[in-house]
């Protein structure tokens, strides 16, 4: 009989501990209240026996273990710190990244200027100042992006604005391959478009395309008498 009473006491103690584990983690106040109600429902003899164990049963949640409420508070604190600018500052771009950004900006500006002249149809050719502005901006285009930019311009700029392209053609500081690309494009345009350009080219005997331009004009019987020299046969 005594053995049965001891087993009952142990079972009651274990139940009380289990009850605390299940409830105290929700909140200290709730766990404490549930444990006290369970203690009041116990038999007097069991209460007396359990008194010896009460000192060993923690009735408060240990500091730092406050479940979801604590996690929410931590997140709120972190969010406030970020809002106050306590997080790490953004890294400064490297010199290479700055150079790439600047190059991309110039390409975008040249493409925008190309688009403008693609859509411009006033009937009058570009002024000398407008041609100079077009050539000057193209000079700033990075060497490794010039090919894509000039091909785009050749495809989009109409015949009536061909003097913009002629400006690039007459700029002997350009890469020879670029000059040859523009010259080839102009040769594929209408006679009325390319003849004025060819006549400009033959005025400069040091131009890379002078010989080809002079030969074409000579063959088509359109070589001016006042041309600087006669093309070699």
Z-matrix of the N, CA and C atoms (Angstrom, degrees):
N
C 1 1.478
C 2 1.534 1 109.90
N 3 1.335 2 113.84 1 -45.09
C 4 1.460 3 117.88 2 178.49
C 5 1.514 4 111.61 3 -62.05
N 6 1.353 5 114.74 4 -37.15
C 7 1.470 6 119.95 5 178.82
C 8 1.515 7 110.47 6 -62.93
N 9 1.339 8 116.62 7 -40.17
C 10 1.473 9 121.67 8 179.16
C 11 1.517 10 110.95 9 -63.65
N 12 1.350 11 116.90 10 -39.21
C 13 1.467 12 120.77 11 179.57
C 14 1.518 13 111.20 12 -65.35
N 15 1.340 14 115.51 13 -38.91
C 16 1.472 15 119.60 14 178.66
C 17 1.517 16 110.42 15 -64.84
N 18 1.338 17 115.97 16 -43.62
C 19 1.469 18 119.68 17 179.49
C 20 1.525 19 110.60 18 -62.77
N 21 1.338 20 115.30 19 -38.57
C 22 1.475 21 118.75 20 178.83
C 23 1.515 22 110.20 21 -64.01
N 24 1.322 23 116.29 22 -43.03
C 25 1.459 24 120.31 23 178.91
C 26 1.525 25 111.55 24 -60.73
N 27 1.332 26 115.60 25 -44.31
C 28 1.475 27 119.73 26 179.55
C 29 1.518 28 110.01 27 -61.51
N 30 1.334 29 117.19 28 -41.82
C 31 1.466 30 121.43 29 -179.70
C 32 1.520 31 110.56 30 -63.19
N 33 1.361 32 115.37 31 -42.38
C 34 1.462 33 119.37 32 179.43
C 35 1.522 34 110.60 33 -64.46
N 36 1.333 35 116.97 34 -40.66
C 37 1.467 36 120.64 35 179.77
C 38 1.519 37 111.12 36 -64.12
N 39 1.344 38 114.77 37 -43.74
C 40 1.476 39 118.98 38 178.27
C 41 1.515 40 111.33 39 -63.12
N 42 1.339 41 116.09 40 -38.89
C 43 1.468 42 119.90 41 178.88
C 44 1.520 43 110.00 42 -64.21
N 45 1.318 44 116.23 43 -39.72
C 46 1.467 45 119.48 44 179.91
C 47 1.520 46 111.07 45 -64.74
N 48 1.332 47 115.71 46 -42.55
C 49 1.470 48 119.60 47 178.64
C 50 1.519 49 110.61 48 -64.09
N 51 1.342 50 116.54 49 -43.54
C 52 1.476 51 120.82 50 179.49
C 53 1.518 52 110.25 51 -62.16
N 54 1.350 53 115.17 52 -39.52
C 55 1.460 54 118.90 53 179.14
C 56 1.522 55 110.41 54 -63.44
N 57 1.327 56 116.19 55 -40.93
C 58 1.478 57 118.38 56 178.36
C 59 1.516 58 111.40 57 -63.64
N 60 1.333 59 117.55 58 -42.45
C 61 1.467 60 120.96 59 -179.67
C 62 1.512 61 111.00 60 -60.64
N 63 1.328 62 117.31 61 -40.57
C 64 1.465 63 121.27 62 -176.99
C 65 1.519 64 112.77 63 -73.89
N 66 1.339 65 115.54 64 -31.14
C 67 1.466 66 117.77 65 -172.39
C 68 1.507 67 113.95 66 -104.33
N 69 1.330 68 116.44 67 -34.69
C 70 1.466 69 118.30 68 -175.10
C 71 1.506 70 112.00 69 -66.45
N 72 1.363 71 117.05 70 -30.18
C 73 1.462 72 119.30 71 -179.31
C 74 1.514 73 111.35 72 -67.73
N 75 1.343 74 117.00 73 -21.95
C 76 1.464 75 118.63 74 176.59
C 77 1.513 76 110.32 75 -69.59
N 78 1.308 77 117.96 76 -48.15
C 79 1.461 78 122.74 77 174.34
C 80 1.518 79 107.32 78 -169.06
N 81 1.322 80 119.60 79 147.20
C 82 1.475 81 121.62 80 -179.48
C 83 1.514 82 112.48 81 -58.10
N 84 1.320 83 117.79 82 -41.62
C 85 1.476 84 120.96 83 -176.82
C 86 1.518 85 110.72 84 -64.84
N 87 1.322 86 116.59 85 -44.56
C 88 1.475 87 120.06 86 -178.80
C 89 1.514 88 110.71 87 -65.20
N 90 1.351 89 116.72 88 -42.91
C 91 1.465 90 119.61 89 -179.62
C 92 1.519 91 111.80 90 -63.53
N 93 1.307 92 116.68 91 -41.26
C 94 1.478 93 121.09 92 179.55
C 95 1.523 94 110.41 93 -63.41
N 96 1.327 95 118.80 94 -45.11
C 97 1.463 96 122.19 95 -177.24
C 98 1.521 97 111.04 96 -65.24
N 99 1.350 98 116.87 97 -44.31
C 100 1.473 99 119.78 98 -179.57
C 101 1.521 100 110.65 99 -63.36
N 102 1.324 101 116.35 100 -40.17
C 103 1.463 102 119.34 101 -178.87
C 104 1.526 103 111.27 102 -65.64
N 105 1.327 104 116.86 103 -40.08
C 106 1.474 105 119.97 104 -179.77
C 107 1.529 106 111.02 105 -67.59
N 108 1.356 107 117.48 106 -38.02
C 109 1.486 108 119.10 107 177.76
C 110 1.525 109 110.67 108 -64.19
N 111 1.327 110 115.88 109 -39.86
C 112 1.476 111 118.46 110 179.20
C 113 1.530 112 110.73 111 -65.87
N 114 1.314 113 115.73 112 -36.95
C 115 1.454 114 119.82 113 179.93
C 116 1.533 115 110.57 114 -64.56
N 117 1.342 116 118.44 115 -38.62
C 118 1.461 117 122.36 116 -179.26
C 119 1.521 118 111.31 117 -67.22
N 120 1.354 119 117.48 118 -29.38
C 121 1.478 120 119.08 119 -178.75
C 122 1.533 121 112.86 120 -78.88
N 123 1.306 122 116.45 121 -8.94
C 124 1.468 123 119.40 122 -176.93
C 125 1.544 124 110.69 123 -73.25
N 126 1.317 125 114.98 124 157.78
C 127 1.465 126 121.77 125 175.64
C 128 1.533 127 109.55 126 -67.95
N 129 1.351 128 117.46 127 150.79
C 130 1.477 129 120.20 128 -178.98
C 131 1.516 130 113.37 129 -54.92
N 132 1.343 131 116.11 130 -44.03
C 133 1.465 132 118.91 131 -179.57
C 134 1.529 133 111.57 132 -62.47
N 135 1.338 134 114.74 133 -39.28
C 136 1.473 135 118.89 134 180.00
C 137 1.527 136 110.76 135 -67.53
N 138 1.364 137 115.69 136 -37.50
C 139 1.455 138 118.77 137 178.41
C 140 1.519 139 110.93 138 -60.44
N 141 1.356 140 113.60 139 -42.66
C 142 1.450 141 118.02 140 -177.59
C 143 1.516 142 111.30 141 -64.03
N 144 1.349 143 114.33 142 -40.68
C 145 1.460 144 118.00 143 179.76
C 146 1.521 145 111.65 144 -70.35
N 147 1.319 146 115.27 145 -32.89
C 148 1.468 147 119.14 146 -176.39
C 149 1.533 148 112.74 147 -76.90
N 150 1.351 149 115.69 148 -17.52
C 151 1.469 150 119.04 149 -179.15
C 152 1.529 151 111.75 150 -56.96
N 153 1.364 152 113.49 151 -32.46
C 154 1.461 153 117.62 152 -178.22
C 155 1.533 154 112.10 153 -67.50
N 156 1.363 155 115.11 154 -22.41
C 157 1.469 156 119.20 155 -177.15
C 158 1.519 157 112.97 156 -95.56
N 159 1.327 158 117.60 157 -13.37
C 160 1.465 159 119.69 158 -171.45
C 161 1.523 160 112.35 159 -62.46
N 162 1.344 161 114.36 160 -33.93
C 163 1.463 162 116.64 161 -179.79
C 164 1.517 163 112.81 162 -65.72
N 165 1.332 164 116.68 163 -21.61
C 166 1.471 165 120.81 164 -177.89
C 167 1.517 166 113.21 165 -92.13
N 168 1.329 167 117.32 166 -4.80
C 169 1.470 168 120.10 167 -177.38
C 170 1.514 169 109.33 168 -99.16
N 171 1.322 170 118.83 169 112.97
C 172 1.480 171 120.27 170 178.93
C 173 1.503 172 110.16 171 -71.84
N 174 1.346 173 115.38 172 129.96
C 175 1.466 174 119.00 173 -177.81
C 176 1.518 175 112.20 174 -106.66
N 177 1.355 176 118.61 175 6.28
C 178 1.450 177 120.78 176 177.95
C 179 1.523 178 109.06 177 -129.63
N 180 1.270 179 114.46 178 148.02
C 181 1.458 180 119.31 179 179.01
C 182 1.511 181 108.28 180 -72.37
N 183 1.320 182 115.81 181 137.22
C 184 1.463 183 119.50 182 -179.19
C 185 1.514 184 110.29 183 -62.94
N 186 1.343 185 115.50 184 146.91
C 187 1.473 186 119.11 185 -179.56
C 188 1.524 187 110.91 186 -58.08
N 189 1.330 188 115.92 187 141.00
C 190 1.456 189 121.06 188 177.45
C 191 1.507 190 113.63 189 88.77
N 192 1.362 191 118.66 190 -7.64
C 193 1.463 192 121.01 191 -179.27
C 194 1.518 193 108.55 192 -116.79
N 195 1.296 194 116.54 193 74.69
C 196 1.449 195 120.76 194 -173.01
C 197 1.523 196 112.47 195 -114.24
N 198 1.346 197 116.37 196 23.18
C 199 1.456 198 120.04 197 171.34
C 200 1.509 199 114.40 198 61.15
N 201 1.335 200 115.42 199 -147.19
C 202 1.460 201 122.05 200 -175.45
C 203 1.521 202 112.19 201 -63.39
N 204 1.330 203 117.31 202 -35.77
C 205 1.457 204 119.95 203 -179.57
C 206 1.522 205 110.44 204 -61.95
N 207 1.336 206 117.10 205 -41.63
C 208 1.451 207 120.31 206 178.27
C 209 1.513 208 111.90 207 -66.03
N 210 1.322 209 115.84 208 -39.46
C 211 1.466 210 119.46 209 179.05
C 212 1.510 211 110.98 210 -63.73
N 213 1.342 212 115.66 211 -41.35
C 214 1.470 213 119.36 212 179.05
C 215 1.529 214 110.50 213 -63.23
N 216 1.330 215 115.95 214 -41.03
C 217 1.459 216 119.44 215 179.37
C 218 1.521 217 111.24 216 -63.76
N 219 1.342 218 116.35 217 -39.18
C 220 1.462 219 120.26 218 179.61
C 221 1.525 220 110.69 219 -65.37
N 222 1.352 221 115.50 220 -41.59
C 223 1.461 222 118.92 221 179.15
C 224 1.516 223 110.82 222 -65.33
N 225 1.330 224 116.35 223 -39.68
C 226 1.467 225 119.71 224 179.55
C 227 1.521 226 110.44 225 -63.52
N 228 1.334 227 116.24 226 -40.09
C 229 1.459 228 120.06 227 179.36
C 230 1.519 229 110.74 228 -65.35
N 231 1.346 230 116.33 229 -40.84
C 232 1.466 231 120.22 230 179.05
C 233 1.518 232 110.80 231 -65.65
N 234 1.360 233 115.46 232 -40.18
C 235 1.462 234 118.94 233 178.73
C 236 1.511 235 112.16 234 -63.28
N 237 1.340 236 116.79 235 -39.03
C 238 1.459 237 120.72 236 178.96
C 239 1.521 238 110.64 237 -65.85
N 240 1.329 239 115.55 238 -38.89
C 241 1.465 240 118.80 239 179.21
C 242 1.517 241 110.67 240 -64.16
N 243 1.354 242 116.73 241 -39.39
C 244 1.462 243 119.80 242 178.92
C 245 1.512 244 110.83 243 -66.80
N 246 1.351 245 115.75 244 -39.66
C 247 1.467 246 119.53 245 179.70
C 248 1.516 247 111.43 246 -66.09
N 249 1.329 248 116.59 247 -30.80
C 250 1.460 249 120.62 248 179.48
C 251 1.517 250 112.84 249 -81.41
N 252 1.348 251 115.86 250 -0.02
C 253 1.454 252 119.69 251 178.43
C 254 1.508 253 114.07 252 82.46
N 255 1.347 254 117.56 253 24.58
C 256 1.455 255 120.44 254 -178.99
C 257 1.517 256 112.80 255 -83.49
N 258 1.377 257 117.28 256 -10.17
C 259 1.450 258 119.00 257 -179.64
C 260 1.525 259 110.18 258 -73.98
N 261 1.332 260 116.32 259 168.63
C 262 1.453 261 121.02 260 -175.40
C 263 1.531 262 110.77 261 -67.45
N 264 1.344 263 118.60 262 140.74
C 265 1.471 264 120.81 263 178.76
C 266 1.510 265 111.18 264 -69.43
N 267 1.367 266 116.25 265 154.18
C 268 1.459 267 121.39 266 179.71
C 269 1.523 268 109.72 267 -67.14
N 270 1.336 269 115.25 268 147.25
C 271 1.451 270 119.57 269 -179.38
C 272 1.529 271 110.76 270 -70.70
N 273 1.315 272 115.26 271 143.12
C 274 1.460 273 120.96 272 176.44
C 275 1.526 274 109.32 273 -72.51
N 276 1.367 275 118.04 274 139.23
C 277 1.468 276 119.45 275 178.09
C 278 1.521 277 110.94 276 -65.10
N 279 1.319 278 115.97 277 148.95
C 280 1.459 279 120.56 278 178.74
C 281 1.527 280 109.40 279 -75.45
N 282 1.333 281 115.55 280 168.28
C 283 1.465 282 120.43 281 178.80
C 284 1.529 283 110.37 282 -61.82
N 285 1.313 284 116.11 283 -36.85
C 286 1.472 285 120.23 284 178.74
C 287 1.525 286 110.98 285 -64.67
N 288 1.331 287 116.26 286 -42.29
C 289 1.465 288 120.42 287 178.94
C 290 1.529 289 111.17 288 -65.87
N 291 1.346 290 116.38 289 -38.21
C 292 1.454 291 119.66 290 177.13
C 293 1.523 292 111.15 291 -63.60
N 294 1.348 293 116.52 292 -41.73
C 295 1.461 294 121.20 293 179.98
C 296 1.522 295 110.90 294 -64.55
N 297 1.330 296 116.90 295 -40.53
C 298 1.462 297 120.96 296 178.91
C 299 1.528 298 111.04 297 -65.02
N 300 1.319 299 116.02 298 -40.56
C 301 1.466 300 120.23 299 179.14
C 302 1.528 301 110.91 300 -64.75
N 303 1.326 302 116.39 301 -41.37
C 304 1.464 303 120.83 302 179.09
C 305 1.527 304 110.88 303 -65.91
N 306 1.328 305 116.78 304 -40.96
C 307 1.465 306 121.16 305 178.20
C 308 1.531 307 110.71 306 -62.90
N 309 1.316 308 116.30 307 -42.62
C 310 1.459 309 120.39 308 179.96
C 311 1.524 310 110.73 309 -64.91
N 312 1.321 311 116.29 310 -35.90
C 313 1.464 312 120.58 311 178.55
C 314 1.525 313 110.79 312 -63.83
N 315 1.330 314 117.20 313 -42.37
C 316 1.465 315 121.15 314 179.93
C 317 1.523 316 110.60 315 -65.74
N 318 1.314 317 116.57 316 -42.34
C 319 1.470 318 120.45 317 178.33
C 320 1.527 319 110.49 318 -60.40
N 321 1.317 320 116.22 319 -43.01
C 322 1.465 321 120.37 320 179.41
C 323 1.529 322 110.92 321 -63.80
N 324 1.329 323 116.93 322 -38.60
C 325 1.465 324 120.56 323 178.85
C 326 1.533 325 110.70 324 -65.49
N 327 1.324 326 116.74 325 -42.33
C 328 1.464 327 119.68 326 -179.90
C 329 1.536 328 110.48 327 -67.18
N 330 1.312 329 116.98 328 -41.29
C 331 1.465 330 120.23 329 177.60
C 332 1.531 331 110.82 330 -62.46
N 333 1.332 332 116.22 331 -38.36
C 334 1.464 333 119.77 332 178.45
C 335 1.524 334 110.80 333 -65.35
N 336 1.339 335 116.69 334 -38.81
C 337 1.470 336 120.21 335 177.87
C 338 1.530 337 110.33 336 -67.10
N 339 1.313 338 116.40 337 -38.69
C 340 1.467 339 120.58 338 175.76
C 341 1.526 340 110.51 339 -60.56
N 342 1.327 341 115.95 340 -44.82
C 343 1.467 342 120.22 341 179.42
C 344 1.529 343 110.78 342 -61.24
N 345 1.316 344 115.76 343 -38.57
C 346 1.467 345 119.83 344 179.63
C 347 1.526 346 110.45 345 -60.54
N 348 1.337 347 117.14 346 -47.12
C 349 1.465 348 120.40 347 -178.49
C 350 1.523 349 112.39 348 -75.06
N 351 1.306 350 116.67 349 -20.80
C 352 1.464 351 119.55 350 173.73
C 353 1.526 352 109.99 351 -66.93
N 354 1.326 353 116.10 352 -35.86
C 355 1.463 354 121.21 353 -175.37
C 356 1.532 355 112.80 354 -93.66
N 357 1.349 356 116.19 355 -11.30
C 358 1.464 357 119.57 356 -177.86
C 359 1.524 358 109.96 357 -82.11
N 360 1.325 359 115.69 358 124.92
C 361 1.468 360 120.30 359 -179.31
C 362 1.525 361 108.64 360 -141.76
N 363 1.350 362 114.95 361 69.30
C 364 1.459 363 119.79 362 -177.05
C 365 1.525 364 112.55 363 -87.00
N 366 1.345 365 116.72 364 -14.58
C 367 1.459 366 119.98 365 -176.80
C 368 1.507 367 112.33 366 93.08
N 369 1.333 368 117.52 367 -18.35
C 370 1.459 369 121.98 368 178.22
C 371 1.525 370 109.41 369 -104.00
N 372 1.332 371 118.18 370 141.91
C 373 1.470 372 120.40 371 178.45
C 374 1.519 373 110.17 372 -68.48
N 375 1.317 374 117.12 373 158.83
C 376 1.468 375 120.56 374 178.00
C 377 1.531 376 110.60 375 -59.03
N 378 1.304 377 115.77 376 146.83
C 379 1.467 378 120.18 377 177.53
C 380 1.524 379 109.70 378 -73.93
N 381 1.332 380 115.81 379 166.43
C 382 1.459 381 119.97 380 179.33
C 383 1.527 382 110.62 381 -60.88
N 384 1.322 383 116.74 382 -38.36
C 385 1.463 384 120.54 383 178.95
C 386 1.528 385 111.07 384 -64.23
N 387 1.319 386 117.47 385 -39.38
C 388 1.466 387 121.31 386 178.90
C 389 1.519 388 111.09 387 -68.15
N 390 1.338 389 116.71 388 -37.73
C 391 1.464 390 120.27 389 176.44
C 392 1.528 391 110.18 390 -64.22
N 393 1.332 392 115.93 391 -44.74
C 394 1.466 393 120.05 392 179.16
C 395 1.529 394 111.89 393 -60.78
N 396 1.331 395 116.47 394 -40.49
C 397 1.465 396 120.59 395 179.54
C 398 1.528 397 110.74 396 -64.49
N 399 1.336 398 116.08 397 -39.07
C 400 1.463 399 121.05 398 179.15
C 401 1.530 400 110.15 399 -64.65
N 402 1.335 401 116.38 400 -46.48
C 403 1.467 402 121.02 401 -179.12
C 404 1.528 403 110.83 402 -66.11
N 405 1.324 404 117.00 403 -41.51
C 406 1.461 405 120.93 404 -178.56
C 407 1.519 406 111.54 405 -62.36
N 408 1.324 407 116.91 406 -41.25
C 409 1.461 408 119.76 407 178.93
C 410 1.527 409 110.73 408 -68.27
N 411 1.338 410 116.33 409 -36.98
C 412 1.465 411 118.86 410 178.50
C 413 1.530 412 111.17 411 -65.50
N 414 1.312 413 116.98 412 -32.83
C 415 1.471 414 120.20 413 176.70
C 416 1.525 415 111.55 414 -60.35
N 417 1.317 416 116.90 415 -32.73
C 418 1.464 417 121.36 416 -177.43
C 419 1.525 418 112.81 417 -78.70
N 420 1.325 419 117.22 418 -14.88
C 421 1.464 420 120.03 419 179.80
C 422 1.531 421 108.81 420 -64.47
N 423 1.335 422 118.49 421 131.49
C 424 1.467 423 120.59 422 179.71
C 425 1.526 424 111.74 423 -55.23
N 426 1.323 425 115.83 424 146.43
C 427 1.473 426 120.96 425 -175.76
C 428 1.522 427 112.76 426 -55.35
N 429 1.331 428 116.61 427 -38.02
C 430 1.464 429 118.80 428 -176.93
C 431 1.530 430 112.87 429 -79.67
N 432 1.346 431 117.22 430 -0.64
C 433 1.466 432 120.48 431 178.25
C 434 1.530 433 111.81 432 -116.69
N 435 1.338 434 117.09 433 -4.96
C 436 1.466 435 120.10 434 -176.96
C 437 1.523 436 112.22 435 -62.34
N 438 1.325 437 116.09 436 -40.96
C 439 1.465 438 119.67 437 -176.03
C 440 1.532 439 111.53 438 -60.01
N 441 1.322 440 116.83 439 -47.37
C 442 1.461 441 119.65 440 -179.36
C 443 1.530 442 111.27 441 -66.33
N 444 1.349 443 116.10 442 -37.22
C 445 1.464 444 119.87 443 -178.52
C 446 1.522 445 111.76 444 -68.72
N 447 1.350 446 117.10 445 -43.14
C 448 1.463 447 118.65 446 -177.79
C 449 1.516 448 111.22 447 -71.89
N 450 1.313 449 118.55 448 -35.67
C 451 1.467 450 120.20 449 177.08
C 452 1.530 451 110.78 450 -65.08
N 453 1.306 452 116.00 451 -38.02
C 454 1.468 453 119.37 452 177.19
C 455 1.526 454 110.32 453 -64.14
N 456 1.341 455 116.30 454 -42.64
C 457 1.462 456 120.53 455 179.19
C 458 1.530 457 111.03 456 -64.66
N 459 1.317 458 117.33 457 -41.42
C 460 1.470 459 121.06 458 179.48
C 461 1.527 460 111.47 459 -62.22
N 462 1.309 461 116.19 460 -34.93
C 463 1.468 462 120.37 461 -178.83
C 464 1.524 463 112.78 462 -77.70
N 465 1.334 464 116.93 463 -27.10
C 466 1.465 465 119.25 464 -171.84
C 467 1.527 466 114.54 465 -103.51
N 468 1.317 467 118.23 466 -31.85
C 469 1.470 468 120.22 467 -175.17
C 470 1.533 469 110.20 468 -75.59
N 471 1.318 470 117.08 469 124.14
C 472 1.471 471 120.59 470 -177.35
C 473 1.525 472 112.71 471 -74.53
N 474 1.331 473 115.75 472 168.63
C 475 1.469 474 121.68 473 -177.48
C 476 1.522 475 112.45 474 -57.20
N 477 1.323 476 117.46 475 -38.12
C 478 1.467 477 119.50 476 -175.49
C 479 1.526 478 112.43 477 -66.03
N 480 1.333 479 117.02 478 -17.42
C 481 1.461 480 120.61 479 178.31
C 482 1.531 481 111.73 480 -111.99
N 483 1.324 482 116.48 481 23.64
C 484 1.460 483 121.24 482 -174.85
C 485 1.532 484 112.22 483 -64.35
N 486 1.330 485 118.27 484 -21.59
C 487 1.462 486 119.61 485 -179.73
C 488 1.529 487 111.92 486 -62.93
N 489 1.326 488 117.53 487 -22.27
C 490 1.469 489 119.97 488 173.73
C 491 1.525 490 109.47 489 -62.97
N 492 1.314 491 115.87 490 -44.74
C 493 1.460 492 120.95 491 178.30
C 494 1.520 493 110.90 492 -69.47
N 495 1.336 494 115.73 493 -35.41
C 496 1.462 495 119.64 494 177.24
C 497 1.525 496 110.42 495 -62.57
N 498 1.323 497 116.32 496 -33.40
C 499 1.463 498 119.64 497 177.20
C 500 1.520 499 111.69 498 -61.38
N 501 1.354 500 116.41 499 -41.48
C 502 1.467 501 120.30 500 176.54
C 503 1.528 502 109.62 501 -66.33
N 504 1.343 503 116.77 502 -39.86
C 505 1.460 504 121.80 503 179.65
C 506 1.530 505 111.43 504 -60.73
N 507 1.316 506 117.16 505 -40.04
C 508 1.462 507 121.10 506 -176.13
C 509 1.535 508 112.88 507 -82.38
N 510 1.334 509 117.08 508 -5.77
C 511 1.455 510 121.32 509 179.22
C 512 1.531 511 108.52 510 -84.33
N 513 1.305 512 116.96 511 95.48
C 514 1.471 513 121.09 512 -174.82
C 515 1.527 514 112.89 513 -69.55
N 516 1.315 515 117.21 514 -7.90
C 517 1.459 516 120.09 515 175.95
C 518 1.520 517 112.74 516 -79.06
N 519 1.328 518 116.15 517 -9.03
C 520 1.460 519 119.92 518 179.07
C 521 1.526 520 110.40 519 -74.00
N 522 1.328 521 115.21 520 160.05
C 523 1.461 522 120.57 521 176.48
C 524 1.536 523 109.36 522 -60.17
N 525 1.337 524 118.97 523 135.54
C 526 1.471 525 121.35 524 -179.23
C 527 1.528 526 113.53 525 -53.44
N 528 1.326 527 116.22 526 -34.33
C 529 1.466 528 119.35 527 179.66
C 530 1.531 529 110.73 528 -66.95
N 531 1.335 530 116.43 529 -38.34
C 532 1.461 531 120.34 530 177.16
C 533 1.530 532 110.44 531 -64.27
N 534 1.334 533 116.42 532 -45.26
C 535 1.463 534 120.98 533 179.54
C 536 1.520 535 110.09 534 -60.19
N 537 1.312 536 117.71 535 -43.96
C 538 1.467 537 121.60 536 179.78
C 539 1.527 538 111.24 537 -64.19
N 540 1.334 539 116.65 538 -38.09
C 541 1.469 540 120.76 539 179.09
C 542 1.528 541 110.95 540 -63.45
N 543 1.333 542 117.01 541 -44.76
C 544 1.464 543 120.88 542 179.42
C 545 1.529 544 110.24 543 -66.60
N 546 1.325 545 117.61 544 -42.36
C 547 1.468 546 121.85 545 179.75
C 548 1.531 547 110.91 546 -59.68
N 549 1.316 548 116.72 547 -44.50
C 550 1.466 549 121.11 548 179.82
C 551 1.523 550 111.00 549 -62.72
N 552 1.331 551 116.93 550 -39.70
C 553 1.463 552 120.18 551 178.93
C 554 1.528 553 111.12 552 -64.34
N 555 1.323 554 116.64 553 -44.62
C 556 1.462 555 120.34 554 -178.34
C 557 1.535 556 110.70 555 -64.33
N 558 1.332 557 117.84 556 -36.21
C 559 1.467 558 121.31 557 178.46
C 560 1.533 559 112.17 558 -62.37
N 561 1.320 560 117.01 559 -24.69
C 562 1.469 561 121.13 560 -179.29
C 563 1.524 562 112.93 561 -88.87
N 564 1.303 563 117.33 562 5.03
C 565 1.472 564 120.71 563 179.38
C 566 1.529 565 109.67 564 -94.63
N 567 1.319 566 114.77 565 175.38
C 568 1.466 567 120.30 566 -177.75
C 569 1.531 568 111.00 567 -60.59
N 570 1.338 569 115.55 568 153.75
C 571 1.460 570 120.75 569 -178.79
C 572 1.529 571 111.63 570 -55.65
N 573 1.312 572 115.71 571 -44.04
C 574 1.468 573 119.57 572 -177.54
C 575 1.522 574 111.60 573 -65.16
N 576 1.327 575 116.89 574 -20.73
C 577 1.467 576 121.07 575 -179.65
C 578 1.526 577 110.62 576 -88.00
N 579 1.333 578 116.95 577 -44.27
C 580 1.463 579 119.44 578 -173.23
C 581 1.526 580 114.03 579 -83.09
N 582 1.344 581 119.28 580 -27.98
C 583 1.467 582 120.30 581 -176.57
C 584 1.531 583 113.09 582 -59.20
N 585 1.347 584 119.32 583 -46.64
C 586 1.474 585 118.68 584 178.21
C 587 1.534 586 112.64 585 -59.71
N 588 1.329 587 116.05 586 -34.01
C 589 1.468 588 119.67 587 -179.92
C 590 1.525 589 110.14 588 -70.63
N 591 1.327 590 117.38 589 -44.22
C 592 1.464 591 120.90 590 179.38
C 593 1.527 592 111.12 591 -60.97
N 594 1.322 593 116.65 592 -37.93
C 595 1.459 594 120.23 593 179.43
C 596 1.532 595 111.85 594 -67.39
N 597 1.332 596 115.46 595 -29.22
C 598 1.459 597 118.47 596 175.31
C 599 1.524 598 110.19 597 -71.59
N 600 1.324 599 116.02 598 -39.46
C 601 1.461 600 120.36 599 -177.36
C 602 1.524 601 111.07 600 -62.48
N 603 1.345 602 117.95 601 -43.39
C 604 1.472 603 119.75 602 -174.60
C 605 1.526 604 112.82 603 -73.09
N 606 1.325 605 117.53 604 -5.94
C 607 1.463 606 119.25 605 175.55
C 608 1.529 607 111.81 606 -73.49
N 609 1.340 608 116.04 607 -16.44
C 610 1.459 609 120.79 608 -178.68
C 611 1.528 610 108.30 609 -119.71
N 612 1.319 611 116.05 610 101.52
C 613 1.469 612 120.45 611 -177.32
C 614 1.532 613 113.15 612 -65.57
N 615 1.338 614 117.35 613 -14.46
C 616 1.465 615 120.21 614 179.15
C 617 1.526 616 112.53 615 -93.64
N 618 1.324 617 116.53 616 1.78
C 619 1.458 618 119.17 617 179.05
C 620 1.527 619 109.59 618 -70.81
N 621 1.344 620 117.94 619 138.94
C 622 1.469 621 120.55 620 -178.33
C 623 1.531 622 113.60 621 -56.82
N 624 1.326 623 117.24 622 -26.70
C 625 1.466 624 120.76 623 -177.40
C 626 1.537 625 112.81 624 -103.23
N 627 1.328 626 116.87 625 10.41
C 628 1.470 627 119.22 626 -176.32
C 629 1.522 628 111.52 627 -59.46
N 630 1.287 629 117.71 628 -46.89
C 631 1.462 630 121.18 629 -176.49
C 632 1.526 631 111.22 630 -60.79
N 633 1.328 632 117.48 631 -47.19
C 634 1.468 633 121.01 632 -179.40
C 635 1.521 634 110.98 633 -65.15
N 636 1.321 635 117.03 634 -41.68
C 637 1.462 636 120.46 635 -179.45
C 638 1.530 637 110.80 636 -64.62
N 639 1.332 638 116.06 637 -44.77
C 640 1.473 639 119.94 638 179.87
C 641 1.520 640 111.08 639 -63.92
N 642 1.301 641 117.29 640 -40.67
C 643 1.477 642 120.35 641 179.99
C 644 1.522 643 110.61 642 -63.16
N 645 1.335 644 117.48 643 -44.84
C 646 1.473 645 121.02 644 -179.82
C 647 1.524 646 110.54 645 -61.52
N 648 1.315 647 116.49 646 -44.27
C 649 1.470 648 119.84 647 179.81
C 650 1.529 649 111.04 648 -66.73
N 651 1.312 650 116.68 649 -35.39
C 652 1.466 651 120.16 650 179.28
C 653 1.522 652 110.51 651 -68.05
N 654 1.320 653 117.25 652 -44.93
C 655 1.469 654 121.56 653 -178.92
C 656 1.526 655 111.24 654 -64.29
N 657 1.319 656 115.99 655 -37.33
C 658 1.477 657 119.96 656 -179.25
C 659 1.529 658 112.43 657 -87.02
N 660 1.369 659 115.79 658 7.68
C 661 1.466 660 121.42 659 178.65
C 662 1.534 661 112.42 660 61.23
N 663 1.327 662 115.42 661 32.50
C 664 1.463 663 118.71 662 -179.67
C 665 1.527 664 111.78 663 -122.13
N 666 1.328 665 115.15 664 18.49
C 667 1.448 666 119.65 665 177.84
C 668 1.526 667 109.30 666 -78.35
N 669 1.327 668 118.17 667 119.77
C 670 1.467 669 120.42 668 -178.26
C 671 1.531 670 111.31 669 -61.43
N 672 1.306 671 115.78 670 146.15
C 673 1.461 672 119.90 671 179.99
C 674 1.521 673 111.95 672 -64.53
N 675 1.344 674 115.40 673 -28.76
C 676 1.459 675 118.40 674 -177.94
C 677 1.524 676 113.03 675 -88.52
N 678 1.324 677 118.05 676 16.71
C 679 1.455 678 120.65 677 -179.86
C 680 1.526 679 109.37 678 -63.45
N 681 1.327 680 119.61 679 145.58
C 682 1.453 681 123.92 680 -174.49
C 683 1.531 682 114.19 681 -55.21
N 684 1.319 683 116.41 682 -36.18
C 685 1.471 684 119.77 683 -178.06
C 686 1.516 685 108.66 684 -157.69
N 687 1.267 686 115.99 685 166.21
C 688 1.454 687 120.91 686 178.66
C 689 1.522 688 109.17 687 -95.06
N 690 1.303 689 116.51 688 140.92
C 691 1.471 690 119.26 689 179.77
C 692 1.522 691 110.70 690 -67.74
N 693 1.339 692 114.58 691 148.71
C 694 1.451 693 119.62 692 177.63
C 695 1.518 694 110.01 693 -75.86
N 696 1.319 695 116.52 694 137.23
C 697 1.467 696 121.13 695 -179.18
C 698 1.531 697 109.43 696 -82.41
